[in-house]
Amino acid sequence: MRALLFIVPLALTIYAFIDCLNTSEEDTKHLPKIAWVFIILLFWIVGPVVWLVAGKARRNVATGTGPSSWQRGRRQQWVAPDDNPDFLKSLKDDKEARKAEAEAESRKAEKAEKAEKAEKAEKAEKAEAEEELKRRNGGTGPDDKTPPTS
């Protein structure tokens, strides 16, 4: 019987302490949450009782605004990534972005290749035009090693 005089207030203190820690700052009444923690721990029997009576904003369960419906409305349940539509959408967006980037890179490579081919064709045309000039002038161009005959 003497053990109950110690165990009941200890259990009440532990319950009130955990309840206070799990209560959000917005739902504490009259004092800040940290003050309630100190009251519960310092005033061993009275503190937990005061917390349970006046420290926490209670909601009426009959109207459907009890803690369970409040928590369901406020907190979102964790969803596995393969069931999360936002995550799946982000994967799709990432895939589309990588695809667009790859297409842009291939277009850039094609343009560079076309420019290189055009440059080679232009050089070949210039070389051909120079050769044609040399043939017309009888091979006496500035690059010709043979001296001109007079």
Helices and strands as residue ranges (DSSP letters): H 2-22, G 25-27, H 33-42, H 46-50, I 51-55, H 67-74, G 81-83, H 85-136
